[in-house]
């Protein structure tokens, strides 16, 4: 093999190695983040994908009772869900979070009222009480029924002694 042919093969091999390295780099650092962003931005499209309960693990916070309905008139499915977040100052903020999680072309949200929830994980109790100034009082009995599905071993009660 001539020196120029050997040099050409070495350069070609180095070029292939460099391309393979670039491809691995791209997959690891560029495309990986793309796939993470793609899955994080995926909206909930089906009623069955909507969790029944999404509340804070501890503390006292505002909650809302939401009816989630299928947009398709053929199916007309619906279900009630409970949402609460300690970081939200208003009941409407909790609804805004839920609206950002769903595909509004497939699902419709109807807030049925709100209140407050106090969760005490040490003694495993949940208290439901109060009302929302903007949405009115939620059906606390319905809320307790939904919470008992997720927390069957906990004591869940309605207390209207406080706001």
N, CA and C atoms as a LAMMPS dump frame, in Angstrom:
ITEM: TIMESTEP
0
ITEM: NUMBER OF ATOMS
489
ITEM: BOX BOUNDS ff ff ff
-5.0000000000000000e+02 5.0000000000000000e+02
-5.0000000000000000e+02 5.0000000000000000e+02
-5.0000000000000000e+02 5.0000000000000000e+02
ITEM: ATOMS id mol type element x y z
1 1 1 N 0.839 -1.167 0
2 1 2 C 0 0 0
3 1 3 C 0.892 1.24 0
4 2 1 N 0.552 2.184 -0.798
5 2 2 C 1.366 3.393 -0.895
6 2 3 C 1.137 4.282 0.33
7 3 1 N 2.072 5.184 0.609
8 3 2 C 1.922 6.064 1.778
9 3 3 C 0.681 6.94 1.678
10 4 1 N 0.309 7.372 0.484
11 4 2 C -0.891 8.211 0.355
12 4 3 C -2.156 7.397 0.604
13 5 1 N -2.166 6.121 0.172
14 5 2 C -3.329 5.266 0.408
15 5 3 C -3.47 4.974 1.898
16 6 1 N -2.338 4.73 2.581
17 6 2 C -2.363 4.477 4.022
18 6 3 C -2.857 5.704 4.774
19 7 1 N -2.364 6.861 4.36
20 7 2 C -2.796 8.13 4.972
21 7 3 C -4.294 8.345 4.753
22 8 1 N -4.757 8.047 3.559
23 8 2 C -6.177 8.205 3.226
24 8 3 C -7.043 7.279 4.093
25 9 1 N -6.615 6.013 4.285
26 9 2 C -7.354 5.052 5.116
27 9 3 C -7.384 5.51 6.57
28 10 1 N -6.27 6.029 7.062
29 10 2 C -6.218 6.511 8.441
30 10 3 C -7.161 7.684 8.649
31 11 1 N -7.141 8.62 7.679
32 11 2 C -8.038 9.775 7.773
33 11 3 C -9.496 9.341 7.709
34 12 1 N -9.764 8.362 6.841
35 12 2 C -11.139 7.879 6.707
36 12 3 C -11.586 7.215 8.006
37 13 1 N -10.696 6.377 8.594
38 13 2 C -11.027 5.709 9.848
39 13 3 C -11.264 6.742 10.955
40 14 1 N -10.42 7.742 11.006
41 14 2 C -10.585 8.791 12.008
42 14 3 C -11.879 9.562 11.784
43 15 1 N -12.239 9.774 10.528
44 15 2 C -13.483 10.47 10.221
45 15 3 C -14.697 9.656 10.675
46 16 1 N -14.647 8.338 10.424
47 16 2 C -15.747 7.475 10.863
48 16 3 C -15.846 7.446 12.387
49 17 1 N -14.699 7.378 13.056
50 17 2 C -14.693 7.391 14.514
51 17 3 C -15.257 8.71 15.036
52 18 1 N -14.868 9.787 14.385
53 18 2 C -15.367 11.094 14.784
54 18 3 C -16.876 11.205 14.579
55 19 1 N -17.376 10.686 13.459
56 19 2 C -18.82 10.698 13.208
57 19 3 C -19.575 9.855 14.235
58 20 1 N -19.02 8.688 14.566
59 20 2 C -19.658 7.845 15.575
60 20 3 C -19.667 8.533 16.936
61 21 1 N -18.572 9.179 17.277
62 21 2 C -18.498 9.922 18.525
63 21 3 C -19.528 11.046 18.535
64 22 1 N -19.629 11.776 17.417
65 22 2 C -20.594 12.876 17.317
66 22 3 C -22.034 12.353 17.457
67 23 1 N -22.293 11.207 16.86
68 23 2 C -23.628 10.619 16.953
69 23 3 C -23.954 10.246 18.396
70 24 1 N -23.018 9.602 19.096
71 24 2 C -23.241 9.24 20.506
72 24 3 C -23.427 10.489 21.362
73 25 1 N -22.64 11.518 21.091
74 25 2 C -22.758 12.777 21.817
75 25 3 C -24.143 13.389 21.611
76 26 1 N -24.578 13.4 20.367
77 26 2 C -25.889 13.968 20.037
78 26 3 C -27.009 13.193 20.726
79 27 1 N -26.94 11.87 20.684
80 27 2 C -27.97 11.056 21.322
81 27 3 C -28.001 11.272 22.829
82 28 1 N -26.82 11.39 23.416
83 28 2 C -26.743 11.507 24.862
84 28 3 C -27.147 12.884 25.365
85 29 1 N -26.68 13.93 24.709
86 29 2 C -26.865 15.264 25.255
87 29 3 C -27.907 16.117 24.543
88 30 1 N -28.199 15.832 23.317
89 30 2 C -29.147 16.681 22.59
90 30 3 C -30.481 15.983 22.431
91 31 1 N -30.508 14.815 21.818
92 31 2 C -31.773 14.122 21.595
93 31 3 C -32.397 13.652 22.896
94 32 1 N -31.563 13.277 23.872
95 32 2 C -32.09 12.827 25.149
96 32 3 C -32.983 13.905 25.768
97 33 1 N -32.504 15.128 25.789
98 33 2 C -33.29 16.226 26.346
99 33 3 C -34.555 16.457 25.518
100 34 1 N -34.46 16.285 24.21
101 34 2 C -35.638 16.423 23.352
102 34 3 C -36.702 15.42 23.757
103 35 1 N -36.321 14.155 23.964
104 35 2 C -37.305 13.14 24.329
105 35 3 C -37.879 13.388 25.711
106 36 1 N -37.059 13.893 26.625
107 36 2 C -37.572 14.231 27.955
108 36 3 C -38.62 15.329 27.829
109 37 1 N -38.303 16.391 27.08
110 37 2 C -39.248 17.486 26.903
111 37 3 C -40.526 17.013 26.222
112 38 1 N -40.393 16.108 25.26
113 38 2 C -41.551 15.606 24.535
114 38 3 C -42.476 14.83 25.464
115 39 1 N -41.925 13.972 26.31
116 39 2 C -42.772 13.197 27.21
117 39 3 C -43.329 14.056 28.329
118 40 1 N -42.59 15.074 28.777
119 40 2 C -43.072 15.946 29.839
120 40 3 C -44.224 16.813 29.351
121 41 1 N -44.223 17.152 28.079
122 41 2 C -45.267 18.029 27.567
123 41 3 C -46.487 17.259 27.075
124 42 1 N -46.461 15.95 27.19
125 42 2 C -47.581 15.132 26.745
126 42 3 C -48.793 15.419 27.616
127 43 1 N -49.883 15.725 26.994
128 43 2 C -51.115 16.06 27.69
129 43 3 C -51.957 14.812 27.918
130 44 1 N -52.735 14.83 28.978
131 44 2 C -53.668 13.741 29.264
132 44 3 C -54.829 13.848 28.291
133 45 1 N -55.083 12.752 27.555
134 45 2 C -56.099 12.775 26.508
135 45 3 C -57.31 11.908 26.818
136 46 1 N -57.197 10.999 27.769
137 46 2 C -58.273 10.049 28.07
138 46 3 C -58.686 10.177 29.531
139 47 1 N -59.959 9.978 29.8
140 47 2 C -60.45 10.031 31.173
141 47 3 C -59.754 8.981 32.038
142 48 1 N -59.489 7.828 31.482
143 48 2 C -58.856 6.761 32.253
144 48 3 C -57.441 7.133 32.703
145 49 1 N -56.801 8.082 32.037
146 49 2 C -55.444 8.508 32.393
147 49 3 C -55.436 9.54 33.517
148 50 1 N -56.589 10.124 33.835
149 50 2 C -56.671 11.173 34.843
150 50 3 C -56.706 10.533 36.233
151 51 1 N -55.72 10.823 37.096
152 51 2 C -55.745 10.264 38.452
153 51 3 C -56.94 10.81 39.243
154 52 1 N -57.541 9.96 40.076
155 52 2 C -58.693 10.377 40.871
156 52 3 C -58.324 11.429 41.906
157 53 1 N -57.146 11.301 42.493
158 53 2 C -56.719 12.195 43.567
159 53 3 C -55.294 12.667 43.306
160 54 1 N -55.087 13.96 43.463
161 54 2 C -53.746 14.535 43.414
162 54 3 C -53.73 15.685 44.407
163 55 1 N -53.323 15.368 45.637
164 55 2 C -53.291 16.372 46.701
165 55 3 C -51.921 16.35 47.364
166 56 1 N -51.67 17.373 48.174
167 56 2 C -50.413 17.444 48.905
168 56 3 C -50.292 16.321 49.917
169 57 1 N -49.057 15.974 50.249
170 57 2 C -48.807 14.87 51.174
171 57 3 C -49.06 15.233 52.627
172 58 1 N -48.939 16.509 52.957
173 58 2 C -49.146 16.941 54.337
174 58 3 C -49.479 18.421 54.362
175 59 1 N -50.176 18.83 55.415
176 59 2 C -50.487 20.238 55.597
177 59 3 C -51.931 20.571 55.306
178 60 1 N -52.198 21.862 55.308
179 60 2 C -53.544 22.375 55.049
180 60 3 C -53.489 23.196 53.766
181 61 1 N -54.404 22.913 52.854
182 61 2 C -54.374 23.608 51.57
183 61 3 C -55.756 23.613 50.934
184 62 1 N -55.89 24.429 49.907
185 62 2 C -57.154 24.541 49.182
186 62 3 C -57.292 23.389 48.202
187 63 1 N -58.538 22.955 48.007
188 63 2 C -58.792 21.878 47.063
189 63 3 C -60.03 22.209 46.242
190 64 1 N -60.147 21.537 45.106
191 64 2 C -61.353 21.645 44.286
192 64 3 C -61.81 20.251 43.854
193 65 1 N -63.105 20.15 43.651
194 65 2 C -63.719 18.938 43.118
195 65 3 C -64.045 19.235 41.662
196 66 1 N -63.531 18.412 40.762
197 66 2 C -63.668 18.669 39.324
198 66 3 C -64.36 17.493 38.651
199 67 1 N -65.294 17.812 37.774
200 67 2 C -65.86 16.774 36.915
201 67 3 C -65.116 16.838 35.587
202 68 1 N -64.508 15.72 35.208
203 68 2 C -63.783 15.618 33.942
204 68 3 C -64.693 14.881 32.977
205 69 1 N -64.963 15.508 31.831
206 69 2 C -65.852 14.901 30.833
207 69 3 C -65.129 14.718 29.517
208 70 1 N -65.526 13.68 28.81
209 70 2 C -65.024 13.396 27.48
210 70 3 C -65.708 14.349 26.507
211 71 1 N -64.95 14.948 25.606
212 71 2 C -65.537 15.87 24.621
213 71 3 C -66.395 15.156 23.587
214 72 1 N -66.092 13.895 23.346
215 72 2 C -66.838 13.141 22.343
216 72 3 C -68.272 12.931 22.821
217 73 1 N -69.218 13.363 22.03
218 73 2 C -70.619 13.221 22.421
219 73 3 C -71.06 11.763 22.376
220 74 1 N -70.375 10.941 21.588
221 74 2 C -70.738 9.527 21.494
222 74 3 C -70.528 8.81 22.816
223 75 1 N -69.457 9.153 23.504
224 75 2 C -69.119 8.441 24.731
225 75 3 C -69.765 9.091 25.939
226 76 1 N -69.582 10.378 26.101
227 76 2 C -70.174 11.105 27.209
228 76 3 C -69.718 10.629 28.578
229 77 1 N -68.541 10.042 28.679
230 77 2 C -68.025 9.581 29.964
231 77 3 C -67.625 10.772 30.823
232 78 1 N -67.724 10.575 32.131
233 78 2 C -67.248 11.6 33.054
234 78 3 C -66.842 10.946 34.363
235 79 1 N -66.032 11.669 35.121
236 79 2 C -65.665 11.211 36.457
237 79 3 C -65.269 12.411 37.291
238 80 1 N -65.373 12.244 38.601
239 80 2 C -65.007 13.304 39.528
240 80 3 C -63.59 13.046 40.04
241 81 1 N -62.82 14.123 40.169
242 81 2 C -61.462 14.044 40.685
243 81 3 C -61.255 15.142 41.728
244 82 1 N -60.318 14.913 42.632
245 82 2 C -59.996 15.867 43.69
246 82 3 C -58.577 16.363 43.464
247 83 1 N -58.418 17.677 43.487
248 83 2 C -57.104 18.284 43.314
249 83 3 C -56.867 19.309 44.411
250 84 1 N -55.673 19.29 44.985
251 84 2 C -55.291 20.258 46.002
252 84 3 C -53.795 20.456 45.98
253 85 1 N -53.363 21.676 46.224
254 85 2 C -51.945 21.984 46.162
255 85 3 C -51.619 23.064 47.184
256 86 1 N -50.665 22.791 48.052
257 86 2 C -50.285 23.744 49.097
258 86 3 C -49.637 24.995 48.517
259 87 1 N -49.101 24.903 47.319
260 87 2 C -48.427 26.053 46.709
261 87 3 C -49.416 27.047 46.091
262 88 1 N -50.681 26.678 45.999
263 88 2 C -51.674 27.536 45.355
264 88 3 C -52.364 28.443 46.376
265 89 1 N -52.357 29.738 46.094
266 89 2 C -52.991 30.699 46.989
267 89 3 C -54.5 30.754 46.788
268 90 1 N -54.961 30.412 45.585
269 90 2 C -56.389 30.469 45.267
270 90 3 C -56.86 29.147 44.679
271 91 1 N -58.139 28.89 44.808
272 91 2 C -58.723 27.684 44.228
273 91 3 C -58.56 27.687 42.711
274 92 1 N -58.652 28.861 42.102
275 92 2 C -58.511 28.966 40.647
276 92 3 C -57.11 28.55 40.185
277 93 1 N -56.11 28.734 41.042
278 93 2 C -54.748 28.3 40.699
279 93 3 C -54.678 26.781 40.577
280 94 1 N -55.407 26.085 41.444
281 94 2 C -55.444 24.623 41.388
282 94 3 C -56.081 24.183 40.066
283 95 1 N -57.151 24.87 39.672
284 95 2 C -57.812 24.558 38.405
285 95 3 C -56.881 24.843 37.226
286 96 1 N -56.132 25.921 37.289
287 96 2 C -55.184 26.256 36.214
288 96 3 C -54.151 25.15 36.016
289 97 1 N -53.667 24.584 37.107
290 97 2 C -52.692 23.494 37.008
291 97 3 C -53.317 22.305 36.299
292 98 1 N -54.54 21.963 36.689
293 98 2 C -55.226 20.818 36.073
294 98 3 C -55.468 21.08 34.586
295 99 1 N -55.854 22.295 34.234
296 99 2 C -56.097 22.64 32.829
297 99 3 C -54.834 22.519 31.992
298 100 1 N -53.687 22.816 32.584
299 100 2 C -52.426 22.712 31.836
300 100 3 C -52.018 21.259 31.604
301 101 1 N -52.584 20.327 32.364
302 101 2 C -52.202 18.925 32.259
303 101 3 C -53.036 18.142 31.251
304 102 1 N -54.172 18.674 30.844
305 102 2 C -55.057 17.906 29.956
306 102 3 C -55.038 18.46 28.537
307 103 1 N -55.471 17.627 27.614
308 103 2 C -55.664 18.037 26.223
309 103 3 C -57.096 18.555 26.12
310 104 1 N -57.237 19.872 25.991
311 104 2 C -58.571 20.482 26.007
312 104 3 C -59.406 20.147 24.773
313 105 1 N -58.792 19.556 23.757
314 105 2 C -59.577 19.132 22.595
315 105 3 C -60.254 17.791 22.856
316 106 1 N -59.793 17.062 23.884
317 106 2 C -60.338 15.738 24.206
318 106 3 C -61.148 15.716 25.496
319 107 1 N -60.746 16.559 26.479
320 107 2 C -61.387 16.542 27.791
321 107 3 C -61.846 17.931 28.193
322 108 1 N -62.923 17.98 28.976
323 108 2 C -63.465 19.233 29.483
324 108 3 C -63.503 19.157 31.004
325 109 1 N -63.119 20.241 31.662
326 109 2 C -63.148 20.303 33.117
327 109 3 C -64.289 21.194 33.573
328 110 1 N -64.984 20.753 34.617
329 110 2 C -66.055 21.537 35.21
330 110 3 C -65.853 21.525 36.718
331 111 1 N -65.427 22.656 37.267
332 111 2 C -65.169 22.745 38.704
333 111 3 C -66.507 22.783 39.434
334 112 1 N -66.701 21.855 40.361
335 112 2 C -67.957 21.73 41.093
336 112 3 C -67.911 22.383 42.464
337 113 1 N -66.821 23.037 42.783
338 113 2 C -66.706 23.715 44.07
339 113 3 C -65.366 23.424 44.702
340 114 1 N -65.16 24.023 45.864
341 114 2 C -63.892 23.856 46.538
342 114 3 C -64.037 23.889 48.037
343 115 1 N -62.915 23.871 48.688
344 115 2 C -62.853 23.893 50.143
345 115 3 C -61.409 23.78 50.563
346 116 1 N -61.217 23.219 51.748
347 116 2 C -59.869 23.013 52.266
348 116 3 C -59.718 21.576 52.721
349 117 1 N -58.482 21.111 52.663
350 117 2 C -58.142 19.776 53.13
351 117 3 C -56.954 19.908 54.071
352 118 1 N -57.041 19.199 55.197
353 118 2 C -55.906 19.115 56.109
354 118 3 C -55.462 17.657 56.141
355 119 1 N -54.214 17.417 55.764
356 119 2 C -53.654 16.068 55.726
357 119 3 C -52.598 15.95 56.821
358 120 1 N -52.785 14.955 57.689
359 120 2 C -51.817 14.69 58.744
360 120 3 C -51.32 13.254 58.581
361 121 1 N -50.162 13.067 57.921
362 121 2 C -49.681 11.712 57.665
363 121 3 C -49.218 10.965 58.921
364 122 1 N -48.886 11.683 59.985
365 122 2 C -48.43 11.028 61.216
366 122 3 C -49.551 10.201 61.838
367 123 1 N -50.736 10.781 61.915
368 123 2 C -51.861 10.048 62.502
369 123 3 C -52.83 9.54 61.434
370 124 1 N -52.442 9.741 60.179
371 124 2 C -53.195 9.236 59.021
372 124 3 C -54.651 9.7 59.025
373 125 1 N -54.813 11.015 59.067
374 125 2 C -56.157 11.597 59.001
375 125 3 C -56.208 12.664 57.918
376 126 1 N -57.386 12.797 57.353
377 126 2 C -57.653 13.856 56.379
378 126 3 C -58.965 14.509 56.789
379 127 1 N -58.946 15.83 56.904
380 127 2 C -60.156 16.601 57.212
381 127 3 C -60.529 17.423 55.998
382 128 1 N -61.801 17.4 55.655
383 128 2 C -62.329 18.153 54.514
384 128 3 C -63.319 19.165 55.069
385 129 1 N -63.174 20.428 54.689
386 129 2 C -64.057 21.466 55.221
387 129 3 C -64.007 22.72 54.36
388 130 1 N -64.838 23.687 54.701
389 130 2 C -64.803 25.008 54.091
390 130 3 C -65.436 25.102 52.71
391 131 1 N -65.121 26.198 52.036
392 131 2 C -65.687 26.482 50.727
393 131 3 C -64.745 27.381 49.944
394 132 1 N -65.046 27.558 48.685
395 132 2 C -64.284 28.445 47.802
396 132 3 C -65.109 29.689 47.548
397 133 1 N -64.486 30.841 47.671
398 133 2 C -65.2 32.098 47.38
399 133 3 C -65.585 32.169 45.903
400 134 1 N -64.741 31.652 45.025
401 134 2 C -64.994 31.737 43.589
402 134 3 C -65.87 30.629 43.032
403 135 1 N -65.747 29.416 43.568
404 135 2 C -66.451 28.255 43.014
405 135 3 C -67.572 27.74 43.908
406 136 1 N -67.659 28.225 45.127
407 136 2 C -68.68 27.743 46.053
408 136 3 C -68.194 26.526 46.823
409 137 1 N -69.102 25.952 47.602
410 137 2 C -68.759 24.797 48.433
411 137 3 C -68.845 23.528 47.606
412 138 1 N -67.792 22.723 47.675
413 138 2 C -67.789 21.438 46.982
414 138 3 C -68.661 20.454 47.757
415 139 1 N -69.072 19.406 47.088
416 139 2 C -69.796 18.316 47.741
417 139 3 C -68.76 17.516 48.536
418 140 1 N -68.643 17.828 49.831
419 140 2 C -67.616 17.195 50.654
420 140 3 C -67.836 15.685 50.781
421 141 1 N -69.087 15.251 50.749
422 141 2 C -69.365 13.809 50.818
423 141 3 C -68.758 13.092 49.609
424 142 1 N -68.924 13.689 48.447
425 142 2 C -68.349 13.127 47.216
426 142 3 C -66.82 13.141 47.301
427 143 1 N -66.265 14.219 47.826
428 143 2 C -64.812 14.337 47.98
429 143 3 C -64.277 13.239 48.895
430 144 1 N -64.944 13.026 50.021
431 144 2 C -64.517 11.986 50.965
432 144 3 C -64.592 10.613 50.307
433 145 1 N -65.635 10.379 49.539
434 145 2 C -65.791 9.102 48.827
435 145 3 C -64.604 8.851 47.89
436 146 1 N -64.181 9.867 47.174
437 146 2 C -63.053 9.741 46.238
438 146 3 C -61.742 9.553 47.006
439 147 1 N -61.558 10.313 48.087
440 147 2 C -60.335 10.201 48.881
441 147 3 C -60.191 8.818 49.514
442 148 1 N -61.306 8.221 49.917
443 148 2 C -61.258 6.894 50.557
444 148 3 C -60.766 5.819 49.598
445 149 1 N -60.933 6.023 48.299
446 149 2 C -60.411 5.063 47.327
447 149 3 C -58.882 5.046 47.341
448 150 1 N -58.28 6.221 47.492
449 150 2 C -56.815 6.304 47.488
450 150 3 C -56.229 6.048 48.875
451 151 1 N -56.953 6.438 49.908
452 151 2 C -56.471 6.291 51.283
453 151 3 C -57.433 5.407 52.09
454 152 1 N -57.527 4.12 51.78
455 152 2 C -58.513 3.272 52.458
456 152 3 C -58.224 3.038 53.942
457 153 1 N -56.978 3.137 54.351
458 153 2 C -56.6 2.88 55.744
459 153 3 C -56.638 4.142 56.607
460 154 1 N -56.926 5.273 56.025
461 154 2 C -56.893 6.542 56.743
462 154 3 C -58.274 6.898 57.286
463 155 1 N -58.286 7.775 58.3
464 155 2 C -59.532 8.338 58.809
465 155 3 C -59.798 9.62 58.04
466 156 1 N -60.902 9.647 57.316
467 156 2 C -61.246 10.818 56.502
468 156 3 C -62.599 11.327 56.979
469 157 1 N -62.647 12.609 57.337
470 157 2 C -63.873 13.165 57.913
471 157 3 C -64.165 14.549 57.37
472 158 1 N -65.43 14.92 57.474
473 158 2 C -65.869 16.267 57.114
474 158 3 C -66.02 17.037 58.414
475 159 1 N -65.344 18.171 58.502
476 159 2 C -65.46 19.025 59.683
477 159 3 C -65.818 20.421 59.227
478 160 1 N -66.986 20.874 59.585
479 160 2 C -67.411 22.217 59.198
480 160 3 C -67.226 23.215 60.332
481 161 1 N -66.365 22.881 61.287
482 161 2 C -66.132 23.742 62.425
483 161 3 C -65.2 24.899 62.089
484 162 1 N -64.458 24.772 61.031
485 162 2 C -63.47 25.792 60.676
486 162 3 C -63.607 26.18 59.218
487 163 1 N -62.948 27.29 58.858
488 163 2 C -62.95 27.654 57.443
489 163 3 C -61.705 27.21 56.828
